[in-house]
Amino acid sequence: MKARVTVTLKNGILDPQGKAIEGALKSLGIDGIAQVRQGKVFDIELAAGADQAKAEAALKAAADKLLANTVIENYKVEVQG
Amino acid sequence: MKARVTVTLKNGILDPQGKAIEGALKSLGIDGIAQVRQGKVFDIELAAGADQAKAEAALKAAADKLLANTVIENYKVEVQG
């Protein structure tokens, strides 16, 4: 069973890395981009035989404790079958 | 118009960061996780009035040139209406 946890900055939190990427894209001549915000993605392989509800709870705990800083970041957990 | 570019390591490429997260989750007592691989996600806001096909082409160019290292990374571009 596979899962993906996506961690993104909350709205209103400054993202200097995203701003830098925006600038770099402009200087590379790629137009039409208004804003870039960078986040992280964790592709997680779950141990065989785990049940979906339990896995989701464990991943939420993982995101709260380690993967995301919930003061400034949002996270989304998706378990794929 | 919004888009998301997800950059992940290719299969077979070592991911020491993912390994470290795996170890940290185990030591936090979160069980049932077999493997973690970390990637990046870019949430991109496109300039108003951009058409979808053009935007997708521009984002592919951006990923090839800047956002991903295509020697070791795969990327996926999703344009949301």
Backbone of each chain as nested JSON, in Angstrom:
{
  "chains": [
    {"id": "A", "residues": [
      {"number": 1, "name": "MET", "atoms": {"N": [0.848, -1.202, 0.0], "CA": [0.0, 0.0, 0.0], "C": [0.881, 1.249, 0.0]}},
      {"number": 2, "name": "LYS", "atoms": {"N": [0.515, 2.186, -0.833], "CA": [1.305, 3.406, -0.942], "C": [0.531, 4.61, -0.435]}},
      {"number": 3, "name": "ALA", "atoms": {"N": [1.253, 5.613, -0.004], "CA": [0.609, 6.84, 0.443], "C": [1.48, 8.021, 0.059]}},
      {"number": 4, "name": "ARG", "atoms": {"N": [0.842, 9.165, -0.024], "CA": [1.582, 10.395, -0.311], "C": [1.149, 11.471, 0.684]}},
      {"number": 5, "name": "VAL", "atoms": {"N": [2.136, 12.091, 1.321], "CA": [1.862, 13.226, 2.207], "C": [2.432, 14.464, 1.534]}},
      {"number": 6, "name": "THR", "atoms": {"N": [1.576, 15.447, 1.283], "CA": [2.008, 16.692, 0.646], "C": [1.984, 17.811, 1.683]}},
      {"number": 7, "name": "VAL", "atoms": {"N": [3.108, 18.487, 1.832], "CA": [3.23, 19.56, 2.82], "C": [3.43, 20.872, 2.078]}},
      {"number": 8, "name": "THR", "atoms": {"N": [2.539, 21.839, 2.321], "CA": [2.657, 23.141, 1.653], "C": [2.596, 24.261, 2.691]}},
      {"number": 9, "name": "LEU", "atoms": {"N": [3.181, 25.381, 2.362], "CA": [3.136, 26.535, 3.26], "C": [1.713, 27.077, 3.342]}},
      {"number": 10, "name": "LYS", "atoms": {"N": [1.308, 27.531, 4.535], "CA": [-0.004, 28.16, 4.671], "C": [-0.033, 29.476, 3.901]}},
      {"number": 11, "name": "ASN", "atoms": {"N": [-1.227, 29.891, 3.535], "CA": [-1.388, 31.188, 2.881], "C": [-0.876, 32.293, 3.791]}},
      {"number": 12, "name": "GLY", "atoms": {"N": [-0.203, 33.249, 3.21], "CA": [0.258, 34.386, 3.99], "C": [1.653, 34.21, 4.553]}},
      {"number": 13, "name": "ILE", "atoms": {"N": [2.16, 32.958, 4.539], "CA": [3.53, 32.726, 5.011], "C": [4.488, 33.031, 3.855]}},
      {"number": 14, "name": "LEU", "atoms": {"N": [5.465, 33.872, 4.121], "CA": [6.424, 34.24, 3.08], "C": [7.2, 33.027, 2.589]}},
      {"number": 15, "name": "ASP", "atoms": {"N": [7.456, 32.971, 1.288], "CA": [8.177, 31.846, 0.711], "C": [9.312, 32.367, -0.166]}},
      {"number": 16, "name": "PRO", "atoms": {"N": [10.445, 32.711, 0.452], "CA": [11.558, 33.292, -0.316], "C": [12.098, 32.341, -1.384]}},
      {"number": 17, "name": "GLN", "atoms": {"N": [12.031, 31.029, -1.095], "CA": [12.505, 30.04, -2.06], "C": [11.635, 30.082, -3.331]}},
      {"number": 18, "name": "GLY", "atoms": {"N": [10.315, 30.144, -3.107], "CA": [9.396, 30.25, -4.229], "C": [9.629, 31.523, -5.023]}},
      {"number": 19, "name": "LYS", "atoms": {"N": [9.861, 32.627, -4.316], "CA": [10.139, 33.916, -4.975], "C": [11.387, 33.816, -5.842]}},
      {"number": 20, "name": "ALA", "atoms": {"N": [12.409, 33.133, -5.32], "CA": [13.66, 32.985, -6.072], "C": [13.421, 32.177, -7.341]}},
      {"number": 21, "name": "ILE", "atoms": {"N": [12.613, 31.126, -7.226], "CA": [12.309, 30.287, -8.392], "C": [11.558, 31.109, -9.439]}},
      {"number": 22, "name": "GLU", "atoms": {"N": [10.6, 31.912, -8.956], "CA": [9.841, 32.812, -9.836], "C": [10.781, 33.708, -10.636]}},
      {"number": 23, "name": "GLY", "atoms": {"N": [11.724, 34.31, -9.932], "CA": [12.697, 35.192, -10.58], "C": [13.546, 34.44, -11.594]}},
      {"number": 24, "name": "ALA", "atoms": {"N": [13.967, 33.237, -11.207], "CA": [14.824, 32.444, -12.095], "C": [14.072, 32.05, -13.363]}},
      {"number": 25, "name": "LEU", "atoms": {"N": [12.783, 31.709, -13.206], "CA": [11.987, 31.332, -14.387], "C": [11.856, 32.513, -15.333]}},
      {"number": 26, "name": "LYS", "atoms": {"N": [11.621, 33.703, -14.748], "CA": [11.512, 34.9, -15.595], "C": [12.807, 35.13, -16.343]}},
      {"number": 27, "name": "SER", "atoms": {"N": [13.946, 34.994, -15.648], "CA": [15.209, 35.282, -16.322], "C": [15.571, 34.187, -17.327]}},
      {"number": 28, "name": "LEU", "atoms": {"N": [14.928, 33.014, -17.222], "CA": [15.11, 31.971, -18.241], "C": [14.19, 32.186, -19.443]}},
      {"number": 29, "name": "GLY", "atoms": {"N": [13.323, 33.199, -19.349], "CA": [12.449, 33.51, -20.478], "C": [11.146, 32.736, -20.479]}},
      {"number": 30, "name": "ILE", "atoms": {"N": [10.8, 32.141, -19.333], "CA": [9.525, 31.424, -19.253], "C": [8.482, 32.376, -18.689]}},
      {"number": 31, "name": "ASP", "atoms": {"N": [7.528, 32.736, -19.558], "CA": [6.562, 33.773, -19.191], "C": [5.255, 33.186, -18.692]}},
      {"number": 32, "name": "GLY", "atoms": {"N": [4.407, 34.06, -18.19], "CA": [3.045, 33.668, -17.838], "C": [2.926, 33.071, -16.448]}},
      {"number": 33, "name": "ILE", "atoms": {"N": [3.996, 33.175, -15.652], "CA": [3.939, 32.623, -14.299], "C": [3.813, 33.762, -13.299]}},
      {"number": 34, "name": "ALA", "atoms": {"N": [2.728, 33.729, -12.516], "CA": [2.459, 34.829, -11.602], "C": [3.069, 34.59, -10.228]}},
      {"number": 35, "name": "GLN", "atoms": {"N": [3.036, 33.344, -9.774], "CA": [3.532, 33.064, -8.427], "C": [3.959, 31.601, -8.318]}},
      {"number": 36, "name": "VAL", "atoms": {"N": [5.029, 31.37, -7.574], "CA": [5.476, 29.997, -7.308], "C": [5.603, 29.822, -5.807]}},
      {"number": 37, "name": "ARG", "atoms": {"N": [5.069, 28.718, -5.291], "CA": [5.281, 28.379, -3.884], "C": [5.78, 26.945, -3.806]}},
      {"number": 38, "name": "GLN", "atoms": {"N": [6.856, 26.754, -3.039], "CA": [7.434, 25.42, -2.978], "C": [6.971, 24.659, -1.75]}},
      {"number": 39, "name": "GLY", "atoms": {"N": [6.722, 23.37, -1.933], "CA": [6.378, 22.506, -0.814], "C": [7.156, 21.21, -0.9]}},
      {"number": 40, "name": "LYS", "atoms": {"N": [6.781, 20.273, -0.039], "CA": [7.475, 18.985, 0.003], "C": [6.475, 17.868, -0.197]}},
      {"number": 41, "name": "VAL", "atoms": {"N": [6.97, 16.763, -0.738], "CA": [6.104, 15.609, -0.903], "C": [6.84, 14.378, -0.375]}},
      {"number": 42, "name": "PHE", "atoms": {"N": [6.118, 13.549, 0.363], "CA": [6.712, 12.323, 0.903], "C": [5.948, 11.142, 0.327]}},
      {"number": 43, "name": "ASP", "atoms": {"N": [6.649, 10.298, -0.432], "CA": [6.033, 9.078, -0.961], "C": [6.377, 7.959, -0.006]}},
      {"number": 44, "name": "ILE", "atoms": {"N": [5.338, 7.395, 0.581], "CA": [5.534, 6.454, 1.679], "C": [4.992, 5.093, 1.285]}},
      {"number": 45, "name": "GLU", "atoms": {"N": [5.84, 4.076, 1.47], "CA": [5.396, 2.701, 1.233], "C": [5.062, 2.118, 2.588]}},
      {"number": 46, "name": "LEU", "atoms": {"N": [3.822, 1.609, 2.7], "CA": [3.398, 1.069, 3.986], "C": [3.669, -0.419, 4.052]}},
      {"number": 47, "name": "ALA", "atoms": {"N": [3.913, -0.91, 5.258], "CA": [4.175, -2.337, 5.432], "C": [2.979, -3.131, 4.925]}},
      {"number": 48, "name": "ALA", "atoms": {"N": [3.244, -4.297, 4.338], "CA": [2.178, -5.136, 3.784], "C": [1.198, -5.512, 4.889]}},
      {"number": 49, "name": "GLY", "atoms": {"N": [-0.086, -5.57, 4.528], "CA": [-1.097, -6.014, 5.486], "C": [-1.631, -4.91, 6.39]}},
      {"number": 50, "name": "ALA", "atoms": {"N": [-1.145, -3.684, 6.201], "CA": [-1.675, -2.579, 7.013], "C": [-3.105, -2.268, 6.56]}},
      {"number": 51, "name": "ASP", "atoms": {"N": [-3.997, -1.917, 7.487], "CA": [-5.331, -1.545, 7.006], "C": [-5.416, -0.035, 6.84]}},
      {"number": 52, "name": "GLN", "atoms": {"N": [-6.287, 0.378, 5.911], "CA": [-6.262, 1.749, 5.406], "C": [-6.506, 2.799, 6.491]}},
      {"number": 53, "name": "ALA", "atoms": {"N": [-7.488, 2.544, 7.365], "CA": [-7.824, 3.529, 8.4], "C": [-6.657, 3.707, 9.366]}},
      {"number": 54, "name": "LYS", "atoms": {"N": [-6.057, 2.57, 9.757], "CA": [-4.914, 2.626, 10.68], "C": [-3.746, 3.368, 10.042]}},
      {"number": 55, "name": "ALA", "atoms": {"N": [-3.5, 3.042, 8.766], "CA": [-2.389, 3.673, 8.058], "C": [-2.59, 5.18, 8.001]}},
      {"number": 56, "name": "GLU", "atoms": {"N": [-3.834, 5.594, 7.721], "CA": [-4.111, 7.022, 7.632], "C": [-3.873, 7.713, 8.976]}},
      {"number": 57, "name": "ALA", "atoms": {"N": [-4.291, 7.065, 10.049], "CA": [-4.079, 7.636, 11.384], "C": [-2.588, 7.75, 11.686]}},
      {"number": 58, "name": "ALA", "atoms": {"N": [-1.828, 6.699, 11.332], "CA": [-0.385, 6.717, 11.596], "C": [0.288, 7.834, 10.795]}},
      {"number": 59, "name": "LEU", "atoms": {"N": [-0.166, 8.017, 9.546], "CA": [0.454, 9.046, 8.703], "C": [0.103, 10.445, 9.186]}},
      {"number": 60, "name": "LYS", "atoms": {"N": [-1.106, 10.599, 9.711], "CA": [-1.474, 11.902, 10.279], "C": [-0.607, 12.212, 11.489]}},
      {"number": 61, "name": "ALA", "atoms": {"N": [-0.377, 11.199, 12.322], "CA": [0.512, 11.385, 13.472], "C": [1.916, 11.748, 13.0]}},
      {"number": 62, "name": "ALA", "atoms": {"N": [2.381, 11.051, 11.949], "CA": [3.716, 11.31, 11.41], "C": [3.828, 12.744, 10.899]}},
      {"number": 63, "name": "ALA", "atoms": {"N": [2.788, 13.203, 10.201], "CA": [2.817, 14.557, 9.645], "C": [2.806, 15.595, 10.763]}},
      {"number": 64, "name": "ASP", "atoms": {"N": [1.983, 15.344, 11.783], "CA": [1.896, 16.292, 12.903], "C": [3.213, 16.379, 13.669]}},
      {"number": 65, "name": "LYS", "atoms": {"N": [3.834, 15.202, 13.862], "CA": [5.015, 15.164, 14.726], "C": [6.294, 15.512, 13.999]}},
      {"number": 66, "name": "LEU", "atoms": {"N": [6.371, 15.138, 12.724], "CA": [7.69, 15.214, 12.074], "C": [7.681, 15.867, 10.693]}},
      {"number": 67, "name": "LEU", "atoms": {"N": [6.724, 15.478, 9.851], "CA": [6.85, 15.867, 8.44], "C": [6.489, 17.325, 8.187]}},
      {"number": 68, "name": "ALA", "atoms": {"N": [5.546, 17.856, 8.975], "CA": [5.125, 19.245, 8.757], "C": [5.299, 20.063, 10.028]}},
      {"number": 69, "name": "ASN", "atoms": {"N": [5.558, 21.329, 9.852], "CA": [5.532, 22.278, 10.966], "C": [4.156, 22.941, 10.907]}},
      {"number": 70, "name": "THR", "atoms": {"N": [3.239, 22.477, 11.748], "CA": [1.836, 22.884, 11.582], "C": [1.585, 24.352, 11.952]}},
      {"number": 71, "name": "VAL", "atoms": {"N": [2.581, 25.018, 12.473], "CA": [2.434, 26.46, 12.717], "C": [2.395, 27.211, 11.38]}},
      {"number": 72, "name": "ILE", "atoms": {"N": [3.208, 26.78, 10.453], "CA": [3.3, 27.494, 9.172], "C": [2.94, 26.648, 7.952]}},
      {"number": 73, "name": "GLU", "atoms": {"N": [2.694, 25.346, 8.169], "CA": [2.451, 24.478, 7.014], "C": [1.148, 23.69, 7.133]}},
      {"number": 74, "name": "ASN", "atoms": {"N": [0.528, 23.44, 6.0], "CA": [-0.601, 22.516, 5.903], "C": [-0.094, 21.195, 5.355]}},
      {"number": 75, "name": "TYR", "atoms": {"N": [-0.806, 20.107, 5.675], "CA": [-0.448, 18.846, 5.03], "C": [-1.696, 18.11, 4.56]}},
      {"number": 76, "name": "LYS", "atoms": {"N": [-1.492, 17.233, 3.59], "CA": [-2.59, 16.422, 3.068], "C": [-2.099, 14.991, 2.954]}},
      {"number": 77, "name": "VAL", "atoms": {"N": [-2.88, 14.068, 3.505], "CA": [-2.504, 12.651, 3.458], "C": [-3.414, 11.949, 2.451]}},
      {"number": 78, "name": "GLU", "atoms": {"N": [-2.81, 11.249, 1.49], "CA": [-3.598, 10.449, 0.533], "C": [-3.096, 9.015, 0.571]}},
      {"number": 79, "name": "VAL", "atoms": {"N": [-3.973, 8.079, 0.94], "CA": [-3.605, 6.663, 0.905], "C": [-4.182, 6.067, -0.365]}},
      {"number": 80, "name": "GLN", "atoms": {"N": [-3.322, 5.408, -1.162], "CA": [-3.771, 4.837, -2.433], "C": [-4.006, 3.353, -2.276]}},
      {"number": 81, "name": "GLY", "atoms": {"N": [-5.269, 3.012, -2.133], "CA": [-5.703, 1.609, -2.048], "C": [-4.781, 0.751, -1.258]}}
    ]},
    {"id": "B", "residues": [
      {"number": 1, "name": "MET", "atoms": {"N": [-5.492, 30.629, -13.144], "CA": [-5.257, 29.204, -13.397], "C": [-4.093, 28.72, -12.528]}},
      {"number": 2, "name": "LYS", "atoms": {"N": [-4.288, 27.562, -11.931], "CA": [-3.265, 27.025, -11.046], "C": [-2.658, 25.76, -11.635]}},
      {"number": 3, "name": "ALA", "atoms": {"N": [-1.437, 25.481, -11.236], "CA": [-0.795, 24.255, -11.69], "C": [0.085, 23.723, -10.576]}},
      {"number": 4, "name": "ARG", "atoms": {"N": [0.357, 22.446, -10.647], "CA": [1.25, 21.834, -9.671], "C": [2.275, 20.981, -10.413]}},
      {"number": 5, "name": "VAL", "atoms": {"N": [3.546, 21.196, -10.091], "CA": [4.612, 20.363, -10.643], "C": [5.184, 19.546, -9.491]}},
      {"number": 6, "name": "THR", "atoms": {"N": [5.146, 18.216, -9.62], "CA": [5.665, 17.339, -8.574], "C": [6.948, 16.691, -9.071]}},
      {"number": 7, "name": "VAL", "atoms": {"N": [8.011, 16.832, -8.304], "CA": [9.313, 16.3, -8.695], "C": [9.694, 15.205, -7.708]}},
      {"number": 8, "name": "THR", "atoms": {"N": [9.938, 14.003, -8.227], "CA": [10.304, 12.88, -7.352], "C": [11.573, 12.218, -7.869]}},
      {"number": 9, "name": "LEU", "atoms": {"N": [12.306, 11.598, -6.987], "CA": [13.519, 10.884, -7.394], "C": [13.15, 9.668, -8.236]}},
      {"number": 10, "name": "LYS", "atoms": {"N": [13.963, 9.373, -9.244], "CA": [13.737, 8.162, -10.042], "C": [13.975, 6.93, -9.191]}},
      {"number": 11, "name": "ASN", "atoms": {"N": [13.346, 5.83, -9.59], "CA": [13.583, 4.558, -8.915], "C": [15.065, 4.21, -8.99]}},
      {"number": 12, "name": "GLY", "atoms": {"N": [15.583, 3.688, -7.893], "CA": [16.971, 3.25, -7.898], "C": [17.949, 4.313, -7.451]}},
      {"number": 13, "name": "ILE", "atoms": {"N": [17.488, 5.58, -7.411], "CA": [18.359, 6.654, -6.926], "C": [18.29, 6.68, -5.395]}},
      {"number": 14, "name": "LEU", "atoms": {"N": [19.44, 6.638, -4.753], "CA": [19.48, 6.639, -3.292], "C": [18.873, 7.925, -2.737]}},
      {"number": 15, "name": "ASP", "atoms": {"N": [18.147, 7.804, -1.627], "CA": [17.498, 8.963, -1.015], "C": [17.82, 8.996, 0.483]}},
      {"number": 16, "name": "PRO", "atoms": {"N": [19.004, 9.509, 0.828], "CA": [19.416, 9.512, 2.234], "C": [18.471, 10.309, 3.132]}},
      {"number": 17, "name": "GLN", "atoms": {"N": [17.873, 11.379, 2.583], "CA": [16.926, 12.188, 3.343], "C": [15.699, 11.353, 3.722]}},
      {"number": 18, "name": "GLY", "atoms": {"N": [15.188, 10.608, 2.735], "CA": [14.055, 9.72, 2.982], "C": [14.391, 8.667, 4.026]}},
      {"number": 19, "name": "LYS", "atoms": {"N": [15.583, 8.112, 3.921], "CA": [16.04, 7.101, 4.882], "C": [16.07, 7.673, 6.296]}},
      {"number": 20, "name": "ALA", "atoms": {"N": [16.55, 8.909, 6.417], "CA": [16.636, 9.557, 7.726], "C": [15.243, 9.755, 8.311]}},
      {"number": 21, "name": "ILE", "atoms": {"N": [14.287, 10.148, 7.452], "CA": [12.913, 10.351, 7.91], "C": [12.319, 9.025, 8.377]}},
      {"number": 22, "name": "GLU", "atoms": {"N": [12.592, 7.964, 7.596], "CA": [12.145, 6.616, 7.965], "C": [12.621, 6.255, 9.369]}},
      {"number": 23, "name": "GLY", "atoms": {"N": [13.906, 6.485, 9.616], "CA": [14.485, 6.173, 10.926], "C": [13.846, 7.005, 12.024]}},
      {"number": 24, "name": "ALA", "atoms": {"N": [13.633, 8.295, 11.722], "CA": [13.054, 9.191, 12.726], "C": [11.631, 8.766, 13.068]}},
      {"number": 25, "name": "LEU", "atoms": {"N": [10.864, 8.349, 12.052], "CA": [9.487, 7.913, 12.308], "C": [9.486, 6.668, 13.191]}},
      {"number": 26, "name": "LYS", "atoms": {"N": [10.407, 5.741, 12.91], "CA": [10.491, 4.537, 13.741], "C": [10.813, 4.906, 15.171]}},
      {"number": 27, "name": "SER", "atoms": {"N": [11.758, 5.829, 15.352], "CA": [12.141, 6.163, 16.724], "C": [11.061, 6.989, 17.421]}},
      {"number": 28, "name": "LEU", "atoms": {"N": [10.142, 7.575, 16.651], "CA": [8.982, 8.259, 17.267], "C": [7.864, 7.277, 17.601]}},
      {"number": 29, "name": "GLY", "atoms": {"N": [8.049, 6.008, 17.239], "CA": [7.053, 4.99, 17.571], "C": [5.941, 4.86, 16.548]}},
      {"number": 30, "name": "ILE", "atoms": {"N": [6.154, 5.408, 15.337], "CA": [5.138, 5.278, 14.294], "C": [5.49, 4.061, 13.445]}},
      {"number": 31, "name": "ASP", "atoms": {"N": [4.666, 3.01, 13.555], "CA": [4.989, 1.733, 12.92], "C": [4.297, 1.573, 11.573]}},
      {"number": 32, "name": "GLY", "atoms": {"N": [4.659, 0.531, 10.863], "CA": [3.965, 0.156, 9.63], "C": [4.467, 0.893, 8.409]}},
      {"number": 33, "name": "ILE", "atoms": {"N": [5.594, 1.6, 8.54], "CA": [6.117, 2.336, 7.396], "C": [7.338, 1.608, 6.853]}},
      {"number": 34, "name": "ALA", "atoms": {"N": [7.262, 1.198, 5.585], "CA": [8.333, 0.389, 5.009], "C": [9.396, 1.26, 4.345]}},
      {"number": 35, "name": "GLN", "atoms": {"N": [8.973, 2.334, 3.701], "CA": [9.928, 3.16, 2.967], "C": [9.389, 4.582, 2.806]}},
      {"number": 36, "name": "VAL", "atoms": {"N": [10.289, 5.551, 2.894], "CA": [9.913, 6.949, 2.653], "C": [10.847, 7.514, 1.587]}},
      {"number": 37, "name": "ARG", "atoms": {"N": [10.275, 8.207, 0.615], "CA": [11.093, 8.93, -0.36], "C": [10.582, 10.365, -0.444]}},
      {"number": 38, "name": "GLN", "atoms": {"N": [11.52, 11.306, -0.374], "CA": [11.09, 12.697, -0.371], "C": [11.214, 13.33, -1.75]}},
      {"number": 39, "name": "GLY", "atoms": {"N": [10.233, 14.149, -2.073], "CA": [10.275, 14.896, -3.318], "C": [9.89, 16.341, -3.075]}},
      {"number": 40, "name": "LYS", "atoms": {"N": [9.729, 17.071, -4.157], "CA": [9.378, 18.485, -4.064], "C": [8.093, 18.742, -4.824]}},
      {"number": 41, "name": "VAL", "atoms": {"N": [7.376, 19.769, -4.38], "CA": [6.166, 20.14, -5.089], "C": [6.175, 21.662, -5.297]}},
      {"number": 42, "name": "PHE", "atoms": {"N": [5.804, 22.079, -6.497], "CA": [5.756, 23.506, -6.805], "C": [4.326, 23.875, -7.155]}},
      {"number": 43, "name": "ASP", "atoms": {"N": [3.727, 24.747, -6.347], "CA": [2.381, 25.231, -6.648], "C": [2.528, 26.539, -7.397]}},
      {"number": 44, "name": "ILE", "atoms": {"N": [2.055, 26.538, -8.616], "CA": [2.306, 27.656, -9.52], "C": [1.0, 28.322, -9.91]}},
      {"number": 45, "name": "GLU", "atoms": {"N": [0.983, 29.633, -9.752], "CA": [-0.176, 30.403, -10.203], "C": [0.185, 31.004, -11.539]}},
      {"number": 46, "name": "LEU", "atoms": {"N": [-0.669, 30.756, -12.536], "CA": [-0.373, 31.25, -13.874], "C": [-1.045, 32.592, -14.096]}},
      {"number": 47, "name": "ALA", "atoms": {"N": [-0.44, 33.396, -14.925], "CA": [-0.999, 34.705, -15.238], "C": [-2.389, 34.525, -15.838]}},
      {"number": 48, "name": "ALA", "atoms": {"N": [-3.287, 35.445, -15.519], "CA": [-4.667, 35.357, -16.005], "C": [-4.675, 35.369, -17.526]}},
      {"number": 49, "name": "GLY", "atoms": {"N": [-5.571, 34.588, -18.101], "CA": [-5.727, 34.594, -19.551], "C": [-4.804, 33.655, -20.294]}},
      {"number": 50, "name": "ALA", "atoms": {"N": [-3.988, 32.908, -19.552], "CA": [-3.111, 31.94, -20.214], "C": [-3.951, 30.775, -20.718]}},
      {"number": 51, "name": "ASP", "atoms": {"N": [-3.608, 30.22, -21.896], "CA": [-4.403, 29.059, -22.3], "C": [-3.697, 27.783, -21.865]}},
      {"number": 52, "name": "GLN", "atoms": {"N": [-4.512, 26.738, -21.631], "CA": [-4.043, 25.551, -20.917], "C": [-2.884, 24.837, -21.623]}},
      {"number": 53, "name": "ALA", "atoms": {"N": [-2.976, 24.696, -22.939], "CA": [-1.933, 23.966, -23.674], "C": [-0.606, 24.723, -23.599]}},
      {"number": 54, "name": "LYS", "atoms": {"N": [-0.692, 26.06, -23.781], "CA": [0.52, 26.884, -23.705], "C": [1.14, 26.815, -22.321]}},
      {"number": 55, "name": "ALA", "atoms": {"N": [0.264, 26.899, -21.299], "CA": [0.738, 26.858, -19.922], "C": [1.462, 25.551, -19.652]}},
      {"number": 56, "name": "GLU", "atoms": {"N": [0.871, 24.456, -20.148], "CA": [1.48, 23.151, -19.909], "C": [2.854, 23.071, -20.569]}},
      {"number": 57, "name": "ALA", "atoms": {"N": [2.961, 23.604, -21.774], "CA": [4.248, 23.594, -22.473], "C": [5.277, 24.424, -21.713]}},
      {"number": 58, "name": "ALA", "atoms": {"N": [4.851, 25.608, -21.223], "CA": [5.765, 26.47, -20.48], "C": [6.236, 25.783, -19.204]}},
      {"number": 59, "name": "LEU", "atoms": {"N": [5.315, 25.085, -18.525], "CA": [5.673, 24.424, -17.274], "C": [6.599, 23.242, -17.515]}},
      {"number": 60, "name": "LYS", "atoms": {"N": [6.41, 22.552, -18.64], "CA": [7.328, 21.449, -18.964], "C": [8.724, 21.995, -19.216]}},
      {"number": 61, "name": "ALA", "atoms": {"N": [8.791, 23.121, -19.923], "CA": [10.092, 23.76, -20.148], "C": [10.714, 24.164, -18.819]}},
      {"number": 62, "name": "ALA", "atoms": {"N": [9.892, 24.72, -17.92], "CA": [10.386, 25.146, -16.611], "C": [10.936, 23.966, -15.824]}},
      {"number": 63, "name": "ALA", "atoms": {"N": [10.204, 22.841, -15.865], "CA": [10.637, 21.662, -15.119], "C": [11.944, 21.12, -15.702]}},
      {"number": 64, "name": "ASP", "atoms": {"N": [12.031, 21.084, -17.032], "CA": [13.24, 20.561, -17.667], "C": [14.452, 21.424, -17.373]}},
      {"number": 65, "name": "LYS", "atoms": {"N": [14.227, 22.75, -17.392], "CA": [15.366, 23.66, -17.279], "C": [15.757, 23.935, -15.841]}},
      {"number": 66, "name": "LEU", "atoms": {"N": [14.771, 23.972, -14.926], "CA": [15.075, 24.5, -13.594], "C": [14.556, 23.652, -12.448]}},
      {"number": 67, "name": "LEU", "atoms": {"N": [13.295, 23.209, -12.546], "CA": [12.675, 22.63, -11.351], "C": [13.159, 21.222, -11.054]}},
      {"number": 68, "name": "ALA", "atoms": {"N": [13.483, 20.46, -12.09], "CA": [13.915, 19.076, -11.876], "C": [15.282, 18.835, -12.493]}},
      {"number": 69, "name": "ASN", "atoms": {"N": [16.033, 17.934, -11.897], "CA": [17.266, 17.438, -12.495], "C": [16.904, 16.121, -13.166]}},
      {"number": 70, "name": "THR", "atoms": {"N": [16.703, 16.175, -14.481], "CA": [16.108, 15.013, -15.164], "C": [17.043, 13.809, -15.246]}},
      {"number": 71, "name": "VAL", "atoms": {"N": [18.287, 13.985, -14.822], "CA": [19.187, 12.825, -14.753], "C": [18.734, 11.88, -13.636]}},
      {"number": 72, "name": "ILE", "atoms": {"N": [18.295, 12.457, -12.523], "CA": [17.939, 11.628, -11.363], "C": [16.484, 11.805, -10.916]}},
      {"number": 73, "name": "GLU", "atoms": {"N": [15.766, 12.727, -11.544], "CA": [14.406, 13.006, -11.066], "C": [13.363, 12.91, -12.182]}},
      {"number": 74, "name": "ASN", "atoms": {"N": [12.171, 12.47, -11.808], "CA": [11.003, 12.533, -12.685], "C": [10.151, 13.726, -12.284]}},
      {"number": 75, "name": "TYR", "atoms": {"N": [9.38, 14.246, -13.229], "CA": [8.438, 15.289, -12.83], "C": [7.083, 15.051, -13.473]}},
      {"number": 76, "name": "LYS", "atoms": {"N": [6.065, 15.626, -12.837], "CA": [4.704, 15.516, -13.354], "C": [4.071, 16.901, -13.303]}},
      {"number": 77, "name": "VAL", "atoms": {"N": [3.481, 17.315, -14.423], "CA": [2.841, 18.633, -14.499], "C": [1.329, 18.443, -14.505]}},
      {"number": 78, "name": "GLU", "atoms": {"N": [0.625, 19.086, -13.592], "CA": [-0.84, 19.047, -13.597], "C": [-1.378, 20.472, -13.64]}},
      {"number": 79, "name": "VAL", "atoms": {"N": [-2.12, 20.788, -14.686], "CA": [-2.763, 22.102, -14.769], "C": [-4.22, 21.938, -14.35]}},
      {"number": 80, "name": "GLN", "atoms": {"N": [-4.647, 22.734, -13.395], "CA": [-6.023, 22.631, -12.891], "C": [-6.896, 23.708, -13.518]}},
      {"number": 81, "name": "GLY", "atoms": {"N": [-7.583, 23.291, -14.524], "CA": [-8.572, 24.134, -15.217], "C": [-8.209, 25.572, -15.214]}}
    ]}
  ]
}
